[in-house]
């Protein structure tokens, strides 16, 4: 796959898929492996498969997939990402092969306009292990999500592949597994007992969400306005607010995890509980009132609530764990030749990592502070991207900014690094952040972005969290793989002429 230089635009995108309006299922699509059957393989043989996506008539926004294979029989040599969304994509954290039979991969387009997809998504290179026995092996989909431009799930089928090892098998002996891509409805017409603030005549209320889903621990925190006999105005307002909230109020860059309506004709706004403050309700209601007045009505009926979501919680806890582990190690360990996390390509480290103890602090750093710093500094550093001196700038899930410098550029590196850091740190100061943590790394512009198994060299070892891996030889490789989770705005290499 062609090398692409990247500039940070959005932070980590796991939550694009955590806030899918699963109940709003659109047209039928398909995901399938080609070839669906591979025969005549022997031990040591390598073979190639491709994952293809056909969204039919739907405009595709994102893909999230999990594949299972027999790790006792097959080994992943390489995974190559094809340009199904072009160059403007965000990458889901934790992608790649775990070396134990599971491949996870997810992308989302960052373009304001989306396209119908009917092309390759991934190319896999496998090898039959030397100790593999003759038989039939399967590559099956464990889970698949196709997301359209409105964040609705595209229903359809996902078809795996069959691998025949040995010459005694016929293609008719086995067929690939087929699963439905549509998931159980979680966010549409969800019924919940709203014990607090419910009237005696209304003990049961149904919730229908246009964004996000209904939390199991949902609690009503406030109610405003007066509900009407019809919900037409509220439904129309809901659609306008979804578009308005998308880039600022919705998680991850905001505190709202769900937006919808209920059967009592109220607009429903659900905050992620660990983030909510008393002023948030007033601020959001003011925005809602302004939008409602534009539509010709006021005293908008709004039910505010709070709750949690396991995917959001897990993502924030993972980021907190990464940052805590890096703080225990200290960034200087990356340039210490005697350290197990030594990275020879890292030539300079400036600033210091933030101390984070709560989910709210984690959210503030990754989705507020670093996001604003990266946006503002990225604009100022654009000339360095254009002339090829900088290959990429991004925020690592480990909590620091990473600048990849072109190792072929003949320049005073110390002065160059000082200029770049001054720009980033100045933007940090504007946002109340001093000593922004930044590492500078040398990279070759010809590097390919093929993703190999993070556990390839230690296939028999159990995958471990960063906090445990810090004491493990080869941690540098794991840290490098983790860095793949950085979400970038991507530009073509063709625009990077010296």
N, C-alpha and C positions, 0 to 999 in steps of 0.2 A: 504494500500500500504506500502511496506517495507520502513523503514526509510533509507535515504541516506545522507551521509555526503558530503559536497560540498566545493570545492575550486574555487575561482573566476577564470574564464578564459576569458570571454568576458563581456563587459558591456551590457546595456539594448538593446534588440533586436527588438524593434518595427519596426525598419527600414529594417530588413530583408524582411518584407512583404511590405514595402513602395517602395522597389526597384525591385519588381518582373518584369520580362520581360513578361508582361501580354499577349502580342500579340503572343508569341511563345507557343502555346498551344500543349501539348503532348497528350498521349493516354487517354482512358476513364477509370475513376475510380468511386468509389461510397462511400458515407458516409450514414449510416442509423442507426436509433434507434431501439433497440430490448427491449421488444416486440413492434411491430408496433401498436398493439391494446391491451389495458388493460381494462377489464370489471369488473363489480360487485363491484365497490368501494363505500364506504360510508364515511361520514364525520369522520375525525380523523384517517382514514386508512393511512398507509405508504406503499409505493411501490417503486420498484427499476427499473431503465431503464439503458441501456448501449448504448454508442455511439461507433459504429464500423467503421473502415476505411479499405477499400480494394483499394489499388493503382494499382491493376491488375499487369501488367508487369513493371510498372515504379518504380524506386528507389525513395523513399520518403525522402524529406529533411525537410519539415515543414508543419504545419497545423494551420490554423487560422479560428475560427468559432464563429458565433453569433447565439444563440437560443432565441426564444421568447416563453413565456408561460403565462397563465392567472394568474396573481398574486392575483386576487380576489378569485380564487378557490384553487390554489396550493401554497405550501411553500417549498422552497428548504431546506432540512435538512443537506445534505452533498454532496460534489463533491469530488470524488476520482480519481486521475490521475493514469492511468494504464501505464505500462512500454512499450509503443509502440516503443520508440526509445532506450530502455535500460536505462542506467543511465547517458549518456552523452548528456544533453539537455540544451537548453536555454529557458527561460520562458518569454512570452510576457507580458509587463506591463499592469496593469489594469484588470487582469484576475479574474474570479469568478462570483458570482451572485450579482446583485445590489439590490435584494429584491423587485424590482418593475416589474419583468417580463422579464428581459434580463440576459442571461448568456453569458459571453465572455471567450474564452479560446484559447490560442495559444502556440505552442511549435515548436522548431526547433532543429534538431540534430546537434551536434558539431563534430561528427565523420568525418574523412576524407573519409571513405567509407560508402555508404548508402545501405539500404536494401529495398526489396519489402515488403510492409506492408499489412497484412490481419489479423487484430486483434482488440481488444478493445482499445479505446482511453480514454474514461471517463466513470465512473459509477456515476449515480445520484440517490440519495435517496430523494423522495418527500413525502409530507404529504398533504392529502386533508384537507383544513381548516374547522374548526368547523362550520363556517357560510356559507359554500359553498352550492349552490343549485344543485339539481339533473340536469344533463345535460351532454353535450359533451364538453370536453376541448381538446385543441390541443397544442402539442409541435412542433413548426415549425422552420425550418432553415431560418434565415433572411439573412445570408451570410455565405459562406464557401470558403476557398481557400486551395487547396492541391498543394504543391510546390515540383517539382522533383529536382534531384541532380544538374541540370543545372539552377536552379532558374526559370524554366518555370512552368506555371500553368497547372495542370492536369485537363482536362475537365471531366465531368461526371454528376452524379445525386446525390442529397442529399434528403433522405426520412425521414420525421418526424414521429410523433407518435400520436395516438388518445387515450384519457383517457375517459372512460364512468363512470359517477357517478350516482348511483342509479341502481335499478334492472329492469327498464322498457326499457332498451336499448339493441339492438341487434348489433353484430359486423358489420352487413351489413348496418347499419344506417349511417356510416361515414367512410371515408378513409383518411389516412395521406397525407399531402401535399408533393409534390415532386418539387424540384427546380433544375435548371441547375447550376453546379458549375462554368462553364465558364463565365468570365466577358467580358464586352465590351472591345474591343481592344483599348488600349490607347497608346501603345508604338511602335507598328509596323506600318510602312507606314503612320506615322502621317504627315499631310501636314501643313506647316506653311509658312507665308509670311515673308521672311527674308529681311526686308526693308533696314537694314544697310548692306553695303558691297555686295549687290546683283547687278549683271550686268543688263543692260536694257533687254538683251535677256533671262534673267533667273530670272523672278520675282516670281517663285513658285518652291519650293524645297521640296521633300519628305524625311522624316527621318525614319530610321529603327533602333531600338535600341536592342542590345544584353543584355544590363543592364540598368535598369531604364526606364524612359519614357520622353516624350518631354514636357517641362514646358510651360504653357500657356503664360508666360511672357518672353519667350526665347529671348535672344539678342546675336548676334554674336559679340565677342570681339576681335578676331584676326584670321588671316588665315596664314598658313605656307605651303611651298612646292608647287608642281605643280601637278594638277590632270591629270591622264591618261585617255585614251579613255575607258579602261576597269577597273572595280573595283575589279578584282580577287585578286590582291595583297593586297588591303586594307581590303577585307573581311578576308583573311587569317591572316593578322596582327591583326585585331580586335579580333579574337578568342584567339590568343596568349596573347594579352594584358589583356583580361578579366581574364585569369587565373593568370597573374602576378599582376594585380591591386587588386585582391580580398581581401587580408588581410591588405593592407596598404593604397592604394590610393582611393579605393571606400569608400563612406560613409557607416558606421559612423566613421571609423577610418581614413578616408581621406576626401578630399573635393570634390571629383568627384561624382556627383549624377546620371550621365547617360553616357553611352558609346555606340556608334553606327556608322552608315554610312549615307550618304545622296545621293540623286539622281545625285549630281554633282561629285560623286566619291571621296568625301572627307571622311576621318575618322572624327568623331565628338566626342568631349570631352566637357561635360557640367559640370561646377562647380556650387555648391550651392552658390548663390550670396552673402549672408552675410559673407561667409568665405574666399572668393577669395582675393588674394594679387597679386601684379604685378609679383612677382617672380615665382608664381605657374605655369604660362604658360610656361616659359622657362624650369623649372624643369621637367615638364611632357613631353615637346617636346624632351628633351634630352633623357629621358627613351625610348620614342617611336623611336627615331633615332637609338639608340643602338640595339633595337629589330629588326628594319627593316634591318639594315646592316647584321645581322645574317641570314636574309632571302634573302640577295643579292640585295637590292635596297635602294636608299636614296632619299633625297628631298621629304620626305613623305608629301602628301597633308593632312593637318589637319585643321579642322575648330574648333576653341575654342569658347565656348559660356558660358553664365551664366543664371540662372533662379532660381526659388523657387518651392517648393513643399509643399502643405498644410499639408501633413502628417508629413514631416520633421519639418516644422515650429511649428505645434501643439505639437509635442513631445518635442522639445527644450523649448517651452514656458511653458509646464507643468513642466519640470524639473526646470526651472528658478523659477516658482511659488512655488514649493516645497522648494527649497533652501532658497528663500526669507522668506518664512513663518518660517522655522527653525531658520534662523538668527534673526528674530524678537522675537522668543521665547527664544533663546539661548539653547544650548545643555544641560546646567545644569538643565533645567526644567525637563528633563527625570528622574532625581534622586531626585527631590523635591516633597515630599509627599503632599504638598499643591497645587501642580500644576495640571491642568487638563490633562496634557500629561505625568503624572508620570508613569514610567515603573518599577515595583518592581524588575524585573529580571536584570535591568541594574545596574551594581555595580561600574563601573568606566568610566569616560569620560576624554579623553586627546586631546589636540590640539584644533584647532578652524576652523570653517567653512569658506570657501572662500567667498568673496563678488563678486557677479556676476550681471552684469547689461545688458549684450548683449548676443545675440545668439552665437556669436563667443567665448566669454568667457565661456559660458555654454558648448559648444562643446569641448573647450580646457580642461575643468576640467573633464567632464564625459568620454570623448572618447579619450583623449590624456594622461593627467597627471595621473588620477586615474587608467587608464588602464595599463600604464607602471609600476606604483607603485605596483599594484596588481599582475602583472605578475612576477616581480622580487622578491617581498617579498614572494609570494606564493611558489616559489621554495625553498627559505631558511626555510620556516615554514613547509615544507612537513613532517619532522619527527614528529612534534606535531600532525599533522593530522593522521599519521600512528599509533601513540601510543594512540590515542583517547582523548588526552587532549584538542584539538581543534575540535569542531564538524563542524564548517564552518567559512569561511572568505568571506566577500562580500562587495560590494559597494551599499549602499541604494540609491534609487531615491531621497532621501532627502539630499544627498550630502556627507554623512559621510561613513567611513568604519565601518563595524560591525563584531566583533569577537564573535562567540558563543562558550563559554567554557563549558566543561563537568562538571556539578555540582557534579558528583560523584568522581571526581579525588581528591585525598588527596595530596595537594601540597600547598606551600606558594604562595597564589594567588597574593599578592602584587609584589613579585619578578618575578613571572611568567608574570604578566601583563607588568611589566617594560621591561622584555626581549623582549616580543612580540612587544610592542610599539617601542622600540629602533630599531628593525629590519625594521618595516614599515616606521618609520620616517627617517631612514638613506636612504632608497630608495627614499623617498620624496625629501630629500636634493639633491640627485644625479640628480633629475629632476627639481631642482629649486623651490621645494615646501617645506616650513618650517611649522612645527606644524600641521602635517597631522591630520585631525579630525577622531578620532576612538572612538567608544563606545564598551565596553566589557559587554557581557550579559551571564548569567548563563542559561543553558538549560539541560534538561534531555535527555540522548541518546535514551530513549524509546519513545520520542515524535513522534506522527504520523504526516504525512504531508497532512492529509485530509483538504480540503479547505471548510470552511463554509461561508455562506453569510456574507459579511462585514456589512450588514444592518439588520442582523437577529433580533437584540434586539431593533431596531428602524425602523421597516419595514414601518411605515407610514411617516417617515421623508424623506425629499428630500436629495438625495446625494449631497454633497457639496465639493468644492475644498479644498485642505489642508489649504490654506490661511484663509478660513472662519472657517474650522473645529477646528482651534487651540483654539478657545474660547468655544468649545462644550464639555460637559461632555462625557467621553467615547472616547476622541480623541486617547487615547493610543491604543484602539482596531483598529481604522482606520489606525494609523501609522503602526501597526503590519501587517495589511493586505497589505498596500502599500509595505512593505518590501518583500512581495512575488514576486514583480517585479524584484528583484535582479537576475541577470543572473549568473549562476554558472557552472563551470565544475564539474560534479558529479562523485563521486566514490562510490562503493558499501560499505555498512557497514561491509561486510565480511572482508574487508581489514583493518579494524580499531580495531584490537585486542589489548587489553591492554598488 
